């Protein structure tokens, strides 16, 4: 291992749509190679959010090191910038241990931050945010989104007109720096040094994917998802506005517990939101020309990927590190 610089150790990236089986593939890979997993999931960082985030089973996490899972209380915020900082530190530590870092997850904001880098952005200004919030109460967030479209068309195109948190931040950056957020982001660099080998699990049969997503949601509910959200609801220090409670499934069940939806309505809305998430992930993946697509349900898909991975690693992964 000492004969090669640590930065040459490749990083394996496994993204894809929700429900495609990314964690399962990582578990199988751990039987073949000395890996450690870094979660690329904005909801799995929160403690007490296990069922609805489909966290890997604890037994697997005890057998194979997993990072960036259960690191925050749901009342805390965890940003893409913090993720990049933590991820880069972990990747270097895993490389130093002579193991392969494997990044697994489908939070595309985190992937974008890793690949494009994090721009040097100003700290949030509570006073300015209060002004923006007051204008939103008067004019509505769609009007402020229209203003953002004038100041920063590229950012506005990525941000939904009903996403107040991201509209507020984009406007804040424009006001504080005099520059569009999208321009500052374009000027940043990739965070991870060295080879980054990336694949995405994307089922070819969309109808079958939708059926699997529905079955998975029903299984989550059968295994206590509603009670998991109820425990968080009973804490008293969380609201529907916390980023953790805006996660798919949690947001809809929270509304049920607040008396706004029946359980059946919450389930249907959660399923619709899950399908929309998969659609957004697909849109992002289609724009990424450097990522390899795999249909995880095709016959022999995992075995072909493993062969391809071994070919990619040949020459860059030290043979002596394979004996573990």
C-alpha positions in Angstrom: 0.0 0.0 0.0 2.9 2.3 0.8 4.1 2.1 -2.8 1.2 4.2 -4.1 -0.1 7.5 -2.8 -3.4 7.4 -0.9 -5.0 9.8 -3.3 -4.7 7.1 -6.1 -7.1 4.8 -4.2 -10.3 5.0 -6.2 -13.6 6.0 -4.7 -16.6 4.0 -5.9 -19.9 5.8 -6.2 -23.3 4.0 -6.3 -26.3 6.3 -6.8 -29.6 5.8 -8.5 -33.3 6.2 -7.9 -35.0 5.5 -4.6 -35.9 1.9 -4.0 -33.5 0.5 -6.6 -31.4 -1.6 -4.1 -28.3 0.5 -3.6 -27.7 -0.6 0.0 -28.1 -4.2 -1.0 -25.5 -4.0 -3.7 -23.1 -2.4 -1.3 -23.7 -5.2 1.2 -22.9 -7.8 -1.5 -19.8 -5.8 -2.6 -18.5 -6.0 1.0 -18.2 -9.8 0.5 -15.8 -9.2 -2.4 -13.7 -6.2 -1.4 -12.5 -4.4 1.8 -14.9 -1.5 1.6 -16.3 1.1 4.0 -19.6 2.8 3.1 -20.3 6.5 3.2 -24.0 7.3 3.1 -25.0 9.9 0.5 -28.5 10.3 2.0 -29.8 13.5 3.6 -32.4 11.7 5.8 -30.3 8.9 7.1 -28.1 11.3 8.9 -30.9 11.7 11.5 -31.2 9.6 14.6 -34.6 8.0 15.2 -35.5 8.0 11.6 -34.8 4.4 10.7 -37.9 2.8 9.0 -38.9 5.7 6.7 -35.3 6.3 5.5 -34.7 2.6 4.8 -31.4 2.6 6.7 -29.3 -0.5 6.3 -29.9 -3.1 9.0 -27.9 -2.6 12.2 -26.4 -6.1 11.8 -25.0 -5.1 8.4 -23.7 -1.8 9.8 -21.9 -3.7 12.6 -20.3 -6.0 10.0 -19.4 -3.4 7.4 -18.4 0.1 8.5 -21.1 2.7 7.5 -20.5 6.4 7.9 -22.8 9.5 8.0 -25.7 7.6 9.5 -27.3 8.6 12.8 -24.9 11.6 13.2 -27.6 14.3 13.9 -30.6 14.9 16.0 -33.7 15.6 13.9 -33.9 19.1 15.4 -30.5 20.0 13.8 -29.8 21.1 10.3 -27.2 19.3 8.2 -26.2 21.1 5.0 -24.7 19.9 1.7 -21.6 21.9 2.7 -21.2 20.0 5.9 -21.8 16.7 4.0 -19.0 17.5 1.6 -16.6 18.4 4.4 -17.4 15.2 6.3 -17.3 13.1 3.2 -13.9 14.3 2.1 -12.5 13.7 5.6 -14.0 10.2 5.7 -12.7 9.3 2.2 -9.2 10.2 3.1 -9.4 8.3 6.4 -10.7 5.2 4.7 -8.0 5.4 2.1 -5.4 5.7 4.8 -6.7 2.5 6.4 -6.1 0.7 3.1 -9.7 0.2 2.3 -12.0 1.3 -0.6 -14.5 4.1 0.1 -17.9 3.4 -1.4 -20.4 6.3 -1.6 -23.9 5.0 -1.6 -27.1 7.0 -1.8 -29.6 9.0 -3.9 -29.5 12.6 -2.5 -28.6 14.3 -5.7 -27.9 17.7 -4.0 -25.1 16.0 -2.1 -23.7 14.3 -5.3 -23.9 17.7 -7.1 -22.0 19.3 -4.2 -19.3 16.6 -4.3 -18.9 16.7 -8.1 -19.1 20.5 -8.6 -17.7 21.5 -5.3 -19.1 23.9 -2.7 -19.0 27.6 -3.6 -17.6 30.0 -1.0 -20.9 31.5 0.0 -21.7 34.1 2.7 -23.1 33.1 6.1 -26.8 33.4 6.5 -28.1 36.8 7.6 -31.0 36.6 10.1 -31.9 40.2 9.4 -32.0 39.8 5.7 -33.9 36.5 6.0 -36.5 38.2 8.2 -37.0 40.8 5.4 -37.3 38.1 2.8 -39.8 36.2 4.9 -41.9 39.4 5.4 -42.0 40.0 1.7 -43.0 36.4 1.1 -45.9 36.8 3.6 -47.0 39.9 1.6 -46.3 38.8 -2.0 -46.1 35.0 -1.8 -43.2 32.7 -2.5 -44.0 32.3 -6.2 -43.6 36.1 -6.6 -40.2 35.9 -4.9 -39.3 33.0 -7.2 -40.2 35.2 -10.2 -37.8 37.8 -8.7 -35.1 35.2 -8.4 -35.7 34.2 -12.1 -34.7 37.8 -13.0 -31.6 37.8 -10.7 -30.5 34.3 -11.3 -32.3 32.4 -14.1 -30.2 29.2 -13.7 -30.9 28.9 -10.0 -34.6 29.6 -10.5 -34.8 26.9 -13.1 -33.6 24.3 -10.5 -35.7 25.6 -7.6 -39.4 24.9 -7.4 -41.6 28.0 -7.0 -43.0 26.5 -3.7 -39.6 25.7 -2.1 -39.3 28.7 0.3 -36.0 27.5 1.9 -34.1 27.4 -1.3 -35.7 30.5 -2.8 -34.7 32.4 0.4 -31.1 31.2 0.3 -30.7 32.0 -3.4 -32.1 35.5 -3.0 -30.0 36.0 0.2 -26.8 35.1 -1.7 -27.7 37.5 -4.6 -28.4 40.4 -2.2 -25.3 39.8 0.0 -22.7 39.2 -2.8 -24.2 41.0 -5.8 -23.6 37.7 -7.8 -25.9 34.9 -8.8 -25.7 31.8 -6.7 -25.4 29.7 -9.8 -22.4 31.6 -11.0 -20.6 31.2 -7.6 -21.4 27.5 -7.7 -20.0 27.1 -11.3 -16.7 28.6 -10.1 -16.2 25.9 -7.5 -14.1 22.7 -8.0 -14.7 19.0 -7.4 -14.3 18.1 -3.8 -12.8 14.6 -3.9 -9.3 14.1 -5.3 -8.3 11.0 -7.3 -10.3 8.5 -9.3 -14.1 8.5 -8.8 -15.8 5.5 -10.4 -19.6 6.1 -10.6 -22.6 4.0 -11.5 -26.4 4.5 -11.0 -29.0 1.8 -10.4 -32.0 2.7 -12.6 -34.7 0.1 -13.2 -35.7 0.0 -16.8 -39.4 -0.9 -16.1 -40.9 2.2 -14.5 -44.2 0.6 -13.8 -42.5 -2.2 -11.9 -40.5 0.4 -10.0 -43.7 2.1 -9.0 -45.2 -1.2 -7.8 -42.0 -1.8 -5.7 -42.2 1.6 -4.2 -45.8 1.1 -3.2 -45.0 -2.3 -1.7 -42.0 -0.8 0.2 -44.1 2.0 1.6 -46.7 -0.5 2.8 -44.0 -2.7 4.3 -42.6 0.4 6.2 -46.1 1.2 7.5 -46.5 -2.5 8.6 -43.2 -2.3 10.4 -44.0 0.8 12.5 -43.3 3.8 10.3 -46.3 5.7 11.7 -45.2 5.1 15.3 -41.7 6.2 14.4 -43.1 9.5 13.2 -45.4 9.7 16.2 -42.5 9.4 18.6 -40.8 12.3 16.8 -44.1 14.3 16.9 -44.5 13.8 20.6 -41.1 15.3 21.4 -42.5 18.8 21.2 -39.4 20.4 19.8 -39.9 19.5 16.2 -42.3 21.0 13.6 -43.2 20.3 10.0 -40.7 23.0 9.0 -37.6 21.2 10.2 -35.6 19.8 7.3 -35.7 16.3 8.9 -39.5 16.4 8.9 -39.7 17.5 5.3 -38.3 14.1 4.2 -40.5 12.1 1.9 -43.0 10.1 4.0 -42.3 11.9 7.2 -43.9 15.1 5.9 -47.1 13.3 5.0 -47.4 11.3 8.1 -46.7 14.4 10.2 -49.7 16.1 8.5 -51.8 13.0 9.4 -50.7 13.3 13.0 -51.6 17.0 12.9 -55.1 16.1 11.8 -54.8 17.5 8.3 -55.0 14.1 6.5 -56.4 10.7 7.0 -53.9 7.9 7.1 -55.0 6.7 3.7 -54.6 10.2 2.3 -51.1 10.5 3.9 -50.1 7.2 2.4 -51.2 8.2 -1.1 -49.4 11.5 -0.8 -46.3 9.8 0.5 -46.4 7.4 -2.4 -46.9 10.3 -4.9 -44.0 12.2 -3.3 -41.8 9.1 -3.6 -42.5 8.7 -7.3 -41.8 12.4 -7.8 -38.5 11.9 -6.0 -37.6 9.1 -8.3 -38.5 11.3 -11.3 -36.3 14.1 -10.1 -33.4 11.6 -9.6 -33.9 10.4 -13.1 -33.8 13.9 -14.5 -30.5 14.5 -12.7 -29.0 11.3 -13.8 -29.9 11.8 -17.4 -27.9 15.1 -17.4 -24.8 13.2 -16.1 -22.9 11.9 -19.1 -20.1 10.4 -16.9 -22.2 8.0 -14.9 -22.8 4.4 -15.9 -26.5 3.2 -15.8 -27.4 -0.3 -14.6 -30.8 -1.9 -14.5 -30.5 -3.7 -11.2 -33.3 -6.2 -12.1 -31.8 -7.4 -15.3 -30.5 -11.0 -15.2 -26.8 -11.1 -14.0 -26.7 -7.3 -13.5 -24.7 -7.4 -10.3 -22.2 -10.0 -11.6 -21.5 -7.9 -14.7 -21.1 -4.8 -12.6 -18.6 -6.6 -10.4 -16.6 -7.7 -13.4 -16.6 -4.2 -14.7 -15.6 -2.8 -11.3 -12.6 -5.2 -11.1 -11.5 -4.1 -14.6 -11.7 -0.5 -13.5 -9.8 -1.1 -10.4 -7.0 -3.0 -12.1 -3.8 -1.0 -12.0 -5.1 1.5 -9.5 -6.1 -0.7 -6.5 -2.9 -2.3 -5.0 -3.1 -6.1 -5.2 -1.6 -6.5 -1.7 -4.6 -4.6 -0.3 -7.1 -7.2 -1.7 -6.1 -9.7 0.9 -8.2 -8.8 3.9 
